[in-house]
Structures are given as C-alpha cells and as structure tokens.
Amino acid sequence: MAKGMLPRELREAYEEAIQSPGRHGALRLEGGLFGPGFLALLERGEAPFQSPKDFGLPRGSLQEEMALAYREAKALWRLFRERLEGVLGTEREGEVTRERWVRPFLTLLGYRLNYRGPAQAGGRSYPILYRADEGLEAPPVHVVPWGQDLGRAGRGAAPPTASSRTT
C-alpha cells in the first residue's frame, strides 16, 4: 500500500517514525509486516485491538499480563536450556525441543500444539507435523531439533509418542 493510501493516523505515525529513525533503536525493521508507523501507534497505545478488553482482561491489566508472560517465558527458556544440555546431538534433541520449549511456550501464548501428521500440499508431503491448535485453519508449526541448521534440510524432530500426540 502506498504511503498516500494509509489512514491519517498511520500516515502521521509513519512521518514521525521517519523523522526520528533512532527512536526504535532496539528494533531492526525487515520487510513490511511491522512498519515504523505501526510501531509508533503501538508505542502511543493507539493501535487497534490492543486494549485490555480486546484480550478479555480487566481494565489496566494488559501491561501486568505481558510482564507476567515474559517472566514465565524466561523461566521456560531457562529450564529448556538446562534440559537441552544433556541431549544435544542425540535422538532426543527434537523431543526435548518440542516438549520442553515449543509446547509450553505456545501454551503460554494461548495455543495448543496439536499433532496432525505430515502436511499435504500440491500433491506433496511435508514434515510439518503440528498445528498451533485443533481448528482446521490453525497455523502450521514445524518443530526441528534445537541444533538443526534451518538453512538446510535435516533430520527433523522424531514424531511424538502416542501419548503426546493429543496433548
């Protein structure tokens, strides 16, 4: 979308962000998913669908919920890294990545990792075994062992055991 086609508040935020590019120094913008205008709206608390009521929370508790989720994610990360040390380079690396990091982290974000088996598209099968929820339109989740280079095809994560497929 051309800058002239943006709603007035996005245009103003965009212009403000362009005039002070160092303002979001901790972020490096790549592509067009989250542009400087949108970040400026978020910073001012004016982005649509970002109020506590939009998340089913009482008024004023959105910041507290985000802080709590961040602390929980950090604890999950620490526990995952501790468990991972003993399995790096082994067959269990994919399972530990899935069960000690991906599943709990997605749960924290309100998703439920759901086993679906290989994804089918265009007559081909892909080793994308999970969805982020049970619904038909749930986004795919591709889980690979922690140490796998994402730029190359690898060994993939071992399929889950029968007991972990439905949870």
DSSP file with accessible surface (Angstrom, degrees, kcal/mol):
  #  RESIDUE AA STRUCTURE BP1 BP2  ACC     N-H-->O    O-->H-N    N-H-->O    O-->H-N    TCO  KAPPA ALPHA  PHI   PSI    X-CA   Y-CA   Z-CA
    1    1 A M              0   0  168      0, 0.0     5,-0.1     0, 0.0     2,-0.0   0.000 360.0 360.0 360.0 131.6    0.0    0.0    0.0
    2    2 A A    >   -     0   0   60      1,-0.1     3,-1.9     3,-0.1     4,-0.4  -0.353 360.0-114.3 -69.3 150.1    1.4    3.4   -0.9
    3    3 A K  G >  S+     0   0   98      1,-0.3     3,-1.6     2,-0.2    -1,-0.1   0.878 116.1  58.6 -54.1 -38.5    2.0    5.9    1.9
    4    4 A G  G 3  S+     0   0   62      1,-0.3    -1,-0.3     7,-0.0     7,-0.1   0.703 100.5  57.4 -66.9 -16.3   -0.7    8.2    0.5
    5    5 A M  G <  S+     0   0  137     -3,-1.9    -1,-0.3     2,-0.0    -2,-0.2   0.491  83.8 106.5 -93.3  -2.4   -3.3    5.4    0.8
    6    6 A L  S <  S-     0   0   35     -3,-1.6     5,-0.1    -4,-0.4    -3,-0.0  -0.434  83.0 -97.2 -74.4 149.6   -2.7    4.9    4.6
    7    7 A P     >  -     0   0   61      0, 0.0     4,-2.6     0, 0.0     3,-0.4  -0.274  42.1-104.0 -59.1 154.7   -5.3    6.2    7.1
    8    8 A R  H  > S+     0   0  139      1,-0.2     4,-2.7     2,-0.2     5,-0.2   0.891 119.7  50.9 -51.3 -47.7   -4.4    9.6    8.5
    9    9 A E  H  > S+     0   0   87      1,-0.2     4,-2.1     2,-0.2    -1,-0.2   0.890 112.1  47.2 -65.2 -33.8   -3.2    8.3   11.9
   10   10 A L  H  > S+     0   0   43     -3,-0.4     4,-2.7     2,-0.2    -1,-0.2   0.907 111.3  51.6 -71.3 -39.2   -0.9    5.8   10.2
   11   11 A R  H  X S+     0   0   92     -4,-2.6     4,-2.8     2,-0.2    -2,-0.2   0.937 111.7  46.9 -60.4 -45.9    0.5    8.4    7.9
   12   12 A E  H  X S+     0   0   99     -4,-2.7     4,-2.4    -5,-0.2    -2,-0.2   0.925 113.9  46.9 -63.4 -43.2    1.2   10.7   10.8
   13   13 A A  H  X S+     0   0    0     -4,-2.1     4,-2.5    -5,-0.2    -1,-0.2   0.897 111.9  51.9 -65.2 -37.9    2.9    8.0   12.8
   14   14 A Y  H  X S+     0   0   77     -4,-2.7     4,-2.5     2,-0.2    -2,-0.2   0.947 110.4  47.4 -63.0 -47.5    4.9    6.9    9.7
   15   15 A E  H  X S+     0   0   64     -4,-2.8     4,-2.2     1,-0.2    -2,-0.2   0.914 112.0  50.8 -61.1 -41.4    6.1   10.5    9.2
   16   16 A E  H  X S+     0   0   60     -4,-2.4     4,-1.1     1,-0.2    -1,-0.2   0.924 111.5  47.5 -62.7 -42.3    7.0   10.8   12.9
   17   17 A A  H  < S+     0   0    6     -4,-2.5     3,-0.2     1,-0.2     6,-0.2   0.888 111.1  51.0 -67.8 -37.8    9.0    7.5   12.7
   18   18 A I  H  < S+     0   0   84     -4,-2.5    -1,-0.2     1,-0.2    -2,-0.2   0.897 109.0  51.5 -66.2 -38.5   10.8    8.5    9.5
   19   19 A Q  H  < S+     0   0  149     -4,-2.2    -1,-0.2     1,-0.3    -2,-0.2   0.725 120.7  33.7 -73.9 -19.9   11.8   11.9   11.1
   20   20 A S  S >< S+     0   0   42     -4,-1.1     3,-1.6    -3,-0.2    -1,-0.3  -0.548  70.1 163.6-131.7  69.5   13.2   10.1   14.2
   21   21 A P  G >  S+     0   0  106      0, 0.0     3,-0.7     0, 0.0    -1,-0.1   0.763  70.9  60.1 -64.1 -26.0   14.6    6.8   12.9
   22   22 A G  G >  S+     0   0   63      1,-0.2     3,-1.2     2,-0.1     4,-0.1   0.559  79.0  92.1 -78.0  -4.8   16.8    6.1   16.0
   23   23 A R  G <  S+     0   0  113     -3,-1.6    -1,-0.2     1,-0.3     3,-0.2   0.834  89.8  41.2 -60.5 -36.6   13.7    6.1   18.2
   24   24 A H  G X  S+     0   0   38     -3,-0.7     3,-2.2    -4,-0.3    -1,-0.3  -0.315  74.9 150.6-105.1  50.0   13.2    2.3   17.9
   25   25 A G  T <   +     0   0   64     -3,-1.2    -1,-0.2     1,-0.3    -2,-0.1   0.721  65.0  59.7 -59.5 -25.3   16.9    1.5   18.2
   26   26 A A  T 3  S+     0   0  105     -3,-0.2     2,-0.4    -4,-0.1    -1,-0.3   0.637 101.4  67.5 -78.9 -10.8   16.4   -1.9   19.8
   27   27 A L    <   -     0   0   96     -3,-2.2     2,-0.5     2,-0.0    -3,-0.1  -0.866  63.6-159.0-111.9 143.1   14.4   -3.0   16.7
   28   28 A R        -     0   0  203     -2,-0.4     2,-0.4     2,-0.0    -3,-0.1  -0.981  21.7-139.0-118.1 116.6   15.6   -3.6   13.2
   29   29 A L        +     0   0   75     -2,-0.5     2,-0.4     4,-0.0     6,-0.1  -0.630  24.5 178.1 -80.5 127.2   12.7   -3.4   10.7
   30   30 A E        -     0   0  130     -2,-0.4     3,-0.5     4,-0.1     4,-0.4  -0.994  52.7 -14.4-127.4 136.2   12.8   -6.0    8.0
   31   31 A G  S    S-     0   0   76     -2,-0.4     3,-0.0     1,-0.2     0, 0.0  -0.252  93.0 -73.4  69.3-160.2   10.2   -6.4    5.3
   32   32 A G  S    S+     0   0   74      1,-0.1     3,-0.4     3,-0.1    -1,-0.2   0.267  96.5 102.2-122.7  14.2    6.8   -4.7    5.6
   33   33 A L  S    S+     0   0  143     -3,-0.5     2,-0.5     1,-0.3    -2,-0.1   0.958  97.8  19.1 -66.3 -50.1    4.9   -6.6    8.3
   34   34 A F  S    S-     0   0  117     -4,-0.4    -1,-0.3     4,-0.0    -4,-0.1  -0.874  83.8-172.7-122.6  98.5    5.5   -4.1   11.1
   35   35 A G     >  -     0   0   24     -2,-0.5     4,-2.1    -3,-0.4     3,-0.2  -0.300  40.4 -98.6 -84.9 171.8    6.5   -0.7    9.7
   36   36 A P  H  > S+     0   0   26      0, 0.0     4,-2.2     0, 0.0     5,-0.2   0.845 121.4  57.6 -61.4 -32.7    7.6    2.3   11.7
   37   37 A G  H  > S+     0   0    5      2,-0.2     4,-2.1     1,-0.2     5,-0.1   0.926 107.2  46.6 -64.2 -43.2    4.1    3.8   11.6
   38   38 A F  H  > S+     0   0   60      1,-0.2     4,-2.5     2,-0.2    -1,-0.2   0.915 111.0  52.3 -66.1 -40.8    2.6    0.8   13.3
   39   39 A L  H  X S+     0   0   22     -4,-2.1     4,-2.5     1,-0.2    -1,-0.2   0.896 108.1  51.9 -61.7 -38.4    5.3    0.7   15.9
   40   40 A A  H  X S+     0   0    1     -4,-2.2     4,-2.0     2,-0.2    -1,-0.2   0.911 109.0  50.1 -64.9 -40.3    4.6    4.4   16.7
   41   41 A L  H  <>S+     0   0    6     -4,-2.1     5,-2.8     2,-0.2     6,-0.8   0.916 111.2  49.4 -62.9 -42.4    0.9    3.6   17.1
   42   42 A L  H ><5S+     0   0   68     -4,-2.5     3,-1.3     4,-0.2    -2,-0.2   0.934 109.1  52.1 -60.5 -45.8    1.8    0.8   19.5
   43   43 A E  H 3<5S+     0   0  103     -4,-2.5    -1,-0.2     1,-0.3    -2,-0.2   0.874 111.7  45.8 -60.2 -37.9    4.1    3.0   21.5
   44   44 A R  T 3<5S-     0   0   79     -4,-2.0    -1,-0.3    -5,-0.2    -2,-0.2   0.488 113.6-117.8 -83.6  -3.7    1.4    5.6   21.9
   45   45 A G  T < 5S+     0   0   66     -3,-1.3    -3,-0.2    -4,-0.5    -2,-0.1   0.765  84.8 114.2  74.0  25.0   -1.2    3.0   22.8
   46   46 A E      < +     0   0  108     -5,-2.8    -4,-0.2    -6,-0.2    -5,-0.1   0.360  34.5 117.7-110.5   2.4   -3.3    3.8   19.7
   47   47 A A  S >  S-     0   0   10     -6,-0.8     3,-0.7     1,-0.1    -9,-0.0  -0.471  72.5-104.2 -70.9 143.0   -3.0    0.6   17.7
   48   48 A P  T 3  S+     0   0   82      0, 0.0    -1,-0.1     0, 0.0    -2,-0.1  -0.322  97.9  16.8 -67.6 150.3   -6.3   -1.1   17.1
   49   49 A F  T 3  S+     0   0  155      1,-0.1    -2,-0.0    -3,-0.1    -3,-0.0   0.818  92.6 108.9  61.6  37.3   -7.2   -4.2   19.1
   50   50 A Q    <   +     0   0   83     -3,-0.7    -1,-0.1    -5,-0.1    -3,-0.1   0.172  44.5 109.5-126.9  18.9   -4.5   -3.7   21.8
   51   51 A S  S >> S-     0   0   38      1,-0.1     3,-0.8    -5,-0.1     4,-0.7  -0.556  81.3-108.8 -92.6 160.6   -6.6   -2.7   24.8
   52   52 A P  G >4>S+     0   0   28      0, 0.0     5,-2.6     0, 0.0     3,-1.4   0.893 119.6  56.4 -53.9 -39.0   -7.1   -5.0   27.8
   53   53 A K  G >45S+     0   0  167      1,-0.3     3,-1.4     3,-0.2     6,-0.0   0.828  97.2  62.8 -66.2 -28.2  -10.7   -5.6   26.8
   54   54 A D  G <45S+     0   0   71     -3,-0.8    -1,-0.3     1,-0.3    -4,-0.0   0.743 109.2  42.1 -65.5 -20.6   -9.6   -6.9   23.4
   55   55 A F  G <<5S-     0   0  110     -3,-1.4    -1,-0.3    -4,-0.7    -2,-0.2   0.224 121.1-106.8-107.8  10.2   -7.8   -9.7   25.3
   56   56 A G  T < 5S+     0   0   71     -3,-1.4    -3,-0.2     1,-0.2    -2,-0.1   0.803  76.9 134.8  70.3  29.9  -10.6  -10.4   27.8
   57   57 A L      < -     0   0   40     -5,-2.6    -1,-0.2    -6,-0.2    -2,-0.1  -0.790  61.8 -99.1-110.9 154.0   -8.7   -8.7   30.6
   58   58 A P    >   -     0   0   97      0, 0.0     3,-1.8     0, 0.0     4,-0.2  -0.293  60.4 -75.9 -63.8 156.3   -9.9   -6.2   33.2
   59   59 A R  T 3  S+     0   0  244      1,-0.2    -8,-0.0     2,-0.1     0, 0.0  -0.214 115.4  12.6 -55.9 134.9   -9.1   -2.6   32.5
   60   60 A G  T 3  S+     0   0   50     -3,-0.1     4,-0.3     1,-0.1    -1,-0.2   0.451  98.4  99.7  83.2   0.5   -5.4   -1.6   33.2
   61   61 A S    <>  +     0   0   15     -3,-1.8     4,-2.5     1,-0.1     5,-0.2   0.459  49.6  93.2-102.3   3.7   -4.1   -5.2   33.5
   62   62 A L  H  > S+     0   0   24      1,-0.2     4,-2.5     2,-0.2     5,-0.2   0.933  88.0  47.5 -63.6 -46.0   -2.6   -5.6   30.0
   63   63 A Q  H  > S+     0   0  135      1,-0.2     4,-2.4     2,-0.2    -1,-0.2   0.908 112.7  49.9 -60.9 -41.1    0.9   -4.5   31.0
   64   64 A E  H  > S+     0   0  126     -4,-0.3     4,-2.5     2,-0.2    -1,-0.2   0.913 110.9  49.2 -65.0 -41.1    0.9   -6.7   34.1
   65   65 A E  H  X S+     0   0   88     -4,-2.5     4,-2.6     2,-0.2    -2,-0.2   0.898 111.4  49.2 -64.6 -40.6   -0.2   -9.7   32.0
   66   66 A M  H  X S+     0   0   92     -4,-2.5     4,-2.4    -5,-0.2    -2,-0.2   0.920 111.4  49.4 -65.5 -41.2    2.5   -9.1   29.4
   67   67 A A  H  X S+     0   0   42     -4,-2.4     4,-2.4     2,-0.2    -2,-0.2   0.919 112.2  48.3 -64.2 -41.5    5.1   -8.7   32.2
   68   68 A L  H  X S+     0   0   62     -4,-2.5     4,-2.6     2,-0.2    -2,-0.2   0.935 111.3  49.6 -64.0 -45.1    3.9  -12.0   33.8
   69   69 A A  H  X S+     0   0   35     -4,-2.6     4,-2.6     1,-0.2    -2,-0.2   0.901 110.2  51.6 -62.2 -38.4    4.0  -13.8   30.4
   70   70 A Y  H  X S+     0   0  148     -4,-2.4     4,-2.4     2,-0.2    -1,-0.2   0.935 110.3  47.8 -63.9 -44.6    7.5  -12.5   29.8
   71   71 A R  H  X S+     0   0  145     -4,-2.4     4,-2.0     1,-0.2    -2,-0.2   0.914 113.0  49.1 -62.9 -40.9    8.7  -13.8   33.2
   72   72 A E  H  X S+     0   0   84     -4,-2.6     4,-2.6     2,-0.2    -2,-0.2   0.911 110.2  50.8 -64.7 -41.4    7.1  -17.2   32.6
   73   73 A A  H  X S+     0   0   17     -4,-2.6     4,-2.6     1,-0.2    -2,-0.2   0.906 108.9  51.5 -63.6 -40.6    8.7  -17.4   29.1
   74   74 A K  H  X S+     0   0  119     -4,-2.4     4,-2.4     2,-0.2    -1,-0.2   0.904 110.4  48.7 -62.9 -39.9   12.1  -16.6   30.6
   75   75 A A  H  X S+     0   0   38     -4,-2.0     4,-2.5     2,-0.2    -2,-0.2   0.925 111.4  49.5 -66.2 -42.8   11.6  -19.4   33.2
   76   76 A L  H  X S+     0   0   41     -4,-2.6     4,-2.6     1,-0.2    -2,-0.2   0.912 111.0  50.7 -59.3 -43.2   10.6  -21.9   30.5
   77   77 A W  H  X S+     0   0   96     -4,-2.6     4,-2.7     2,-0.2    -2,-0.2   0.929 110.0  48.9 -61.3 -45.9   13.6  -20.9   28.4
   78   78 A R  H  X S+     0   0  133     -4,-2.4     4,-2.1     1,-0.2    -2,-0.2   0.943 113.4  46.3 -61.4 -46.0   16.0  -21.4   31.3
   79   79 A L  H  X S+     0   0   91     -4,-2.5     4,-2.2     1,-0.2    -1,-0.2   0.902 112.6  50.8 -63.8 -41.2   14.5  -24.8   32.1
   80   80 A F  H  X S+     0   0    1     -4,-2.6     4,-2.9    -5,-0.2    -2,-0.2   0.943 109.1  50.3 -61.0 -48.3   14.6  -25.9   28.5
   81   81 A R  H  X S+     0   0   89     -4,-2.7     4,-1.5     1,-0.2    -1,-0.2   0.891 110.1  50.9 -61.0 -38.3   18.3  -24.8   28.1
   82   82 A E  H  X S+     0   0  106     -4,-2.1     4,-0.5    -5,-0.2    -1,-0.2   0.930 114.4  42.9 -63.1 -45.0   19.2  -26.9   31.2
   83   83 A R  H >< S+     0   0  112     -4,-2.2     3,-0.8     1,-0.2     4,-0.3   0.875 109.8  58.4 -69.2 -36.3   17.4  -30.0   29.9
   84   84 A L  H >X S+     0   0    2     -4,-2.9     3,-2.1     1,-0.2     4,-1.2   0.848  89.9  71.6 -64.1 -35.0   18.8  -29.5   26.4
   85   85 A E  H 3< S+     0   0  146     -4,-1.5     3,-0.3     1,-0.3    -1,-0.2   0.847  97.5  49.7 -52.4 -37.8   22.4  -29.6   27.5
   86   86 A G  T << S+     0   0   69     -3,-0.8    -1,-0.3    -4,-0.5    -2,-0.2   0.575 117.2  38.5 -80.2  -8.4   22.2  -33.3   28.2
   87   87 A V  T X4 S+     0   0   11     -3,-2.1     3,-2.4    -4,-0.3     6,-0.4   0.409  74.1 135.8-124.0   1.7   20.7  -34.3   24.9
   88   88 A L  T 3< S+     0   0   86     -4,-1.2     3,-0.1    -3,-0.3     4,-0.1  -0.266  81.5  11.6 -54.2 131.3   22.4  -32.1   22.3
   89   89 A G  T 3  S+     0   0   68      1,-0.3    -1,-0.3     2,-0.0     2,-0.2   0.464 108.5 106.8  80.8   2.1   23.3  -34.1   19.2
   90   90 A T  S X  S-     0   0   60     -3,-2.4     3,-1.4     1,-0.1     4,-0.3  -0.575  87.1-102.1-106.1 174.0   21.3  -37.1   20.3
   91   91 A E  T 3  S+     0   0  154      1,-0.3     4,-0.5    -2,-0.2     3,-0.5   0.744 118.5  62.7 -64.5 -23.2   18.0  -38.5   19.0
   92   92 A R  T 3> S+     0   0  112      1,-0.2     4,-2.7     2,-0.1     5,-0.3   0.582  76.7  89.8 -80.4  -7.6   16.2  -36.9   22.0
   93   93 A E  H <> S+     0   0    4     -3,-1.4     4,-2.3    -6,-0.4    53,-0.5   0.907  88.5  46.6 -58.7 -43.4   17.1  -33.4   21.0
   94   94 A G  H  > S+     0   0    2     -3,-0.5     4,-2.5    -4,-0.3    -1,-0.2   0.916 112.6  49.6 -65.5 -42.0   13.9  -33.0   18.9
   95   95 A E  H  > S+     0   0   72     -4,-0.5     4,-3.3     2,-0.2     5,-0.3   0.932 112.3  47.2 -63.2 -44.7   11.7  -34.4   21.6
   96   96 A V  H  X S+     0   0    3     -4,-2.7     4,-2.5     2,-0.2     5,-0.4   0.915 111.5  51.6 -65.0 -40.6   13.2  -32.1   24.2
   97   97 A T  H  X>S+     0   0    7     -4,-2.3     5,-2.6    -5,-0.3     4,-1.1   0.944 116.6  40.5 -59.1 -46.3   12.9  -29.1   21.9
   98   98 A R  I  <>S+     0   0    5     -4,-2.5     5,-3.1     3,-0.2    -2,-0.2   0.957 124.4  34.2 -68.0 -50.7    9.2  -29.9   21.3
   99   99 A E  I  <5S+     0   0   48     -4,-3.3    -3,-0.2     1,-0.2    -2,-0.2   0.754 125.8  37.3 -83.5 -25.1    8.1  -30.9   24.8
  100  100 A R  I  <5S+     0   0  115     -4,-2.5    -1,-0.2    -5,-0.3    -3,-0.2   0.548 134.8   9.7-104.8 -10.7   10.3  -28.6   26.9
  101  101 A W  I  X5S+     0   0   47     -4,-1.1     4,-2.5    -5,-0.4     5,-0.3   0.573 124.5  42.2-129.2 -62.0   10.2  -25.5   24.8
  102  102 A V  I  ><S+     0   0   24     -5,-2.6     4,-2.7     2,-0.2     5,-0.3   0.948 117.1  44.4 -62.8 -51.5    7.8  -25.3   21.8
  103  103 A R  H  ><S+     0   0   24     -5,-3.1     4,-2.3    -6,-0.2    10,-0.2   0.963 118.5  41.4 -61.4 -52.0    4.7  -26.9   23.5
  104  104 A P  H  > S+     0   0   33      0, 0.0     4,-2.3     0, 0.0    -1,-0.2   0.902 115.8  51.0 -64.8 -35.6    5.0  -25.0   26.8
  105  105 A F  H  X S+     0   0   62     -4,-2.5     4,-1.6     2,-0.2    -2,-0.2   0.943 111.6  46.2 -67.0 -44.7    5.8  -21.7   25.0
  106  106 A L  H  <>S+     0   0   26     -4,-2.7     5,-3.1    -5,-0.3     4,-0.2   0.893 111.2  53.5 -63.8 -36.4    2.9  -22.0   22.6
  107  107 A T  H ><5S+     0   0   83     -4,-2.3     3,-1.7    -5,-0.3    -1,-0.2   0.924 105.2  54.0 -62.0 -42.6    0.6  -22.9   25.6
  108  108 A L  H 3<5S+     0   0   42     -4,-2.3    -1,-0.2     1,-0.3    -2,-0.2   0.864 107.8  51.0 -58.6 -35.5    1.8  -19.7   27.3
  109  109 A L  T 3<5S-     0   0   93     -4,-1.6    -1,-0.3    -5,-0.1    -2,-0.2   0.427 127.9 -99.0 -84.1   1.2    0.7  -17.8   24.2
  110  110 A G  T < 5S+     0   0   62     -3,-1.7     2,-0.2     1,-0.3    -3,-0.2   0.592  85.4 118.1  94.5  12.0   -2.7  -19.4   24.3
  111  111 A Y      < -     0   0  105     -5,-3.1     2,-0.4    -6,-0.2    -1,-0.3  -0.660  53.4-143.1-105.6 166.1   -2.1  -22.1   21.6
  112  112 A R        -     0   0  104     20,-2.0     2,-0.2    -2,-0.2    19,-0.1  -0.938  20.9-128.8-131.8 109.4   -2.3  -25.9   21.9
  113  113 A L        -     0   0    1     -2,-0.4     2,-0.5   -10,-0.2    19,-0.2  -0.370  31.3-167.7 -60.3 121.8    0.3  -27.8   19.9
  114  114 A N  E     -A  131   0A  24     17,-2.8    17,-2.1    19,-0.2     2,-0.3  -0.965  17.8-131.4-123.9 122.0   -1.7  -30.4   18.0
  115  115 A Y  E     +A  130   0A  51     50,-1.5    15,-0.2    -2,-0.5    14,-0.1  -0.505  34.9 159.6 -71.0 132.2   -0.2  -33.4   16.1
  116  116 A R        -     0   0   89     13,-3.7    14,-0.2    -2,-0.3    -1,-0.1   0.440  43.7-122.6-126.6 -12.3   -1.6  -33.7   12.6
  117  117 A G        -     0   0    8     12,-1.4    -1,-0.2    10,-0.1    11,-0.0  -0.239  65.0 -14.8  84.3 177.4    1.0  -35.8   10.8
  118  118 A P  S    S-     0   0   64      0, 0.0     2,-0.2     0, 0.0    11,-0.1  -0.191  74.1-118.2 -55.7 139.3    2.7  -34.7    7.6
  119  119 A A  E     -C  126   0B  24      7,-1.9     7,-3.0     9,-0.2     2,-0.5  -0.537  23.6-145.6 -77.3 145.2    1.2  -31.7    5.9
  120  120 A Q  E     +C  125   0B 132      5,-0.2     2,-0.3    -2,-0.2     5,-0.2  -0.942  28.3 155.3-115.0 131.6   -0.1  -32.2    2.3
  121  121 A A  E >   -C  124   0B  54      3,-2.4     3,-1.9    -2,-0.5    -2,-0.0  -0.934  66.6  -4.4-156.3 130.8    0.1  -29.5   -0.3
  122  122 A G  T 3  S-     0   0   86     -2,-0.3     3,-0.1     1,-0.3    -2,-0.0   0.825 127.3 -56.4  58.9  33.5    0.2  -29.7   -4.1
  123  123 A G  T 3  S+     0   0   82      1,-0.3     2,-0.3     0, 0.0    -1,-0.3   0.555 117.1 108.1  76.8   7.8    0.3  -33.5   -4.1
  124  124 A R  E <   -C  121   0B 160     -3,-1.9    -3,-2.4     2,-0.0     2,-0.4  -0.832  63.4-131.4-117.2 158.2    3.4  -33.5   -1.9
  125  125 A S  E     -C  120   0B  69     -2,-0.3    -5,-0.2    -5,-0.2    -6,-0.0  -0.890  20.1-167.7-109.7 135.9    4.0  -34.4    1.7
  126  126 A Y  E     -C  119   0B  84     -7,-3.0    -7,-1.9    -2,-0.4     2,-1.6  -0.956  30.5-120.1-124.5 144.4    6.0  -32.1    4.1
  127  127 A P        +     0   0   87      0, 0.0     2,-1.0     0, 0.0    30,-0.2  -0.071  69.5 127.1 -78.7  42.1    7.3  -33.0    7.6
  128  128 A I        +     0   0   50     -2,-1.6    -9,-0.2     1,-0.1    14,-0.2  -0.844  32.2 172.6 -96.5  97.7    5.2  -30.2    9.2
  129  129 A L        +     0   0   21     -2,-1.0   -13,-3.7   -11,-0.1   -12,-1.4   0.559  45.2  57.3 -89.6 -10.6    3.6  -32.4   11.8
  130  130 A Y  E     -AB 115 141A   3     11,-1.1    11,-2.3   -15,-0.2     2,-0.3  -0.821  52.2-156.8-127.5 160.7    1.8  -29.9   14.0
  131  131 A R  E     -AB 114 140A  68    -17,-2.1   -17,-2.8    -2,-0.3     7,-0.0  -0.916  33.3-118.8-125.7 158.2   -0.8  -27.1   14.1
  132  132 A A  S    S-     0   0    4      7,-2.5   -20,-2.0    -2,-0.3     2,-0.3   0.452  93.7  -1.2 -79.0   2.4   -1.0  -24.4   16.7
  133  133 A D  S    S-     0   0   68    -22,-0.2   -19,-0.2     6,-0.2     5,-0.1  -0.954  82.2 -91.9-169.9-176.4   -4.5  -25.6   17.7
  134  134 A E  S    S+     0   0  102     -2,-0.3   -21,-0.0   -21,-0.1    -2,-0.0   0.674  84.9 105.8 -86.8 -18.8   -7.1  -28.1   16.9
  135  135 A G  S >  S-     0   0   41      1,-0.1     3,-1.4     2,-0.1    -2,-0.2  -0.204  79.3-118.6 -64.7 155.5   -9.1  -26.0   14.3
  136  136 A L  T 3  S+     0   0  152      1,-0.3    -1,-0.1    -5,-0.0    -3,-0.0   0.807 114.4  46.3 -63.3 -30.8   -8.8  -26.6   10.6
  137  137 A E  T 3  S+     0   0  178      2,-0.0    -1,-0.3    -6,-0.0    -2,-0.1   0.292  80.6 133.3 -96.7  10.1   -7.4  -23.2    9.9
  138  138 A A    <   -     0   0    9     -3,-1.4    -5,-0.0     1,-0.1     0, 0.0  -0.326  65.9-102.2 -61.7 140.6   -4.8  -23.3   12.8
  139  139 A P        -     0   0   68      0, 0.0    -7,-2.5     0, 0.0    -6,-0.2  -0.344  38.6-107.3 -65.5 145.7   -1.3  -22.2   11.6
  140  140 A P  E     -B  131   0A  76      0, 0.0     2,-0.4     0, 0.0    -9,-0.3  -0.379  27.3-156.3 -71.1 150.8    1.2  -24.9   11.0
  141  141 A V  E     -B  130   0A  26    -11,-2.3   -11,-1.1   -27,-0.1     2,-0.6  -0.985   1.1-160.8-130.3 118.8    4.1  -25.4   13.4
  142  142 A H        -     0   0   93     -2,-0.4     2,-0.5   -14,-0.2   -14,-0.1  -0.903  10.0-165.2-103.0 115.2    7.3  -27.0   12.2
  143  143 A V        +     0   0   10     -2,-0.6    14,-0.9    14,-0.1   -14,-0.1  -0.895  12.6 170.1-105.3 126.5    9.4  -28.4   15.0
  144  144 A V        -     0   0   20     -2,-0.5     6,-0.0    12,-0.2    13,-0.0  -0.892  44.9 -79.7-127.1 160.3   13.0  -29.3   14.5
  145  145 A P    >   -     0   0    3      0, 0.0     3,-1.8     0, 0.0   -51,-0.2  -0.271  45.9-113.1 -57.9 148.2   15.8  -30.3   16.9
  146  146 A W  T 3  S+     0   0  103    -53,-0.5   -52,-0.1     1,-0.3   -58,-0.0   0.876 113.0  48.0 -51.5 -45.2   17.4  -27.2   18.5
  147  147 A G  T 3  S+     0   0   50      2,-0.1    -1,-0.3     3,-0.0     2,-0.2   0.475  82.1 119.4 -82.6   0.9   20.8  -27.7   16.9
  148  148 A Q    <   -     0   0   27     -3,-1.8     2,-0.5     1,-0.1     6,-0.1  -0.474  69.0-121.8 -72.0 132.4   19.5  -28.2   13.3
  149  149 A D    >   -     0   0   87     -2,-0.2     3,-1.4     1,-0.2    -1,-0.1  -0.606  17.1-151.6 -70.2 119.8   20.7  -25.6   10.8
  150  150 A L  T 3  S+     0   0  146     -2,-0.5    -1,-0.2     1,-0.3     4,-0.1   0.651  89.5  67.0 -73.7 -11.7   17.4  -24.0    9.4
  151  151 A G  T 3  S+     0   0   68      2,-0.1     2,-0.3    -3,-0.0    -1,-0.3   0.528 103.4  47.6 -84.2  -5.5   19.1  -23.3    6.1
  152  152 A R  S <  S-     0   0  178     -3,-1.4     2,-0.1     0, 0.0    -1,-0.0  -0.965  92.7 -99.8-134.1 152.5   19.5  -26.9    5.3
  153  153 A A        +     0   0  107     -2,-0.3     2,-0.2     1,-0.1    -4,-0.1  -0.418  53.3 175.3 -65.2 142.5   17.2  -30.0    5.3
  154  154 A G        -     0   0   48     -2,-0.1    -1,-0.1    -6,-0.1    -6,-0.0  -0.647  46.3 -73.2-136.5-162.7   17.9  -32.0    8.4
  155  155 A R        -     0   0  127     -2,-0.2    -2,-0.1     1,-0.1   -11,-0.0   0.652  65.1-148.5 -77.0 -15.6   16.9  -35.0   10.4
  156  156 A G        -     0   0   22    -11,-0.1     2,-0.3     2,-0.1   -12,-0.2   0.094  32.5 -58.6  69.9 170.6   13.7  -33.3   11.7
  157  157 A A        -     0   0   15    -14,-0.9   -14,-0.1   -30,-0.2   -65,-0.1  -0.685  59.7-106.5 -86.8 139.7   12.2  -33.9   15.1
  158  158 A A        -     0   0   45     -2,-0.3     3,-0.1   -67,-0.3    -1,-0.1  -0.366  45.3 -96.8 -61.8 141.9   11.2  -37.5   15.8
  159  159 A P        -     0   0   80      0, 0.0    -1,-0.1     0, 0.0   -64,-0.1  -0.279  49.8 -99.0 -57.1 150.2    7.4  -38.0   15.6
  160  160 A P        -     0   0    5      0, 0.0     5,-0.1     0, 0.0     2,-0.1  -0.239  36.9-100.9 -69.6 160.7    5.8  -37.8   19.1
  161  161 A T    >>  -     0   0   80      1,-0.1     3,-1.0    -3,-0.1     4,-0.9  -0.332  40.7-101.0 -71.6 163.7    4.8  -40.8   21.1
  162  162 A A  H >> S+     0   0   82      1,-0.3     3,-0.7     2,-0.2     4,-0.5   0.875 121.9  56.1 -56.3 -37.4    1.2  -41.8   21.0
  163  163 A S  H 34 S+     0   0   94      1,-0.2    -1,-0.3     2,-0.1     3,-0.2   0.795 109.3  44.7 -69.6 -25.5    0.6  -40.2   24.5
  164  164 A S  H <4 S+     0   0   13     -3,-1.0    -1,-0.2     1,-0.2     3,-0.2   0.516  92.4  82.4 -97.4  -2.1    2.0  -36.8   23.4
  165  165 A R  H << S+     0   0   98     -4,-0.9   -50,-1.5    -3,-0.7    -1,-0.2   0.849  98.1  36.9 -68.9 -34.3    0.1  -36.6   20.1
  166  166 A T     <        0   0   96     -4,-0.5    -1,-0.2    -3,-0.2    -2,-0.1   0.513 360.0 360.0-100.0  -4.2   -3.2  -35.3   21.6
  167  167 A T              0   0   76     -3,-0.2   -52,-0.2    -4,-0.2   -55,-0.0  -0.629 360.0 360.0-105.3 360.0   -1.9  -33.1   24.3
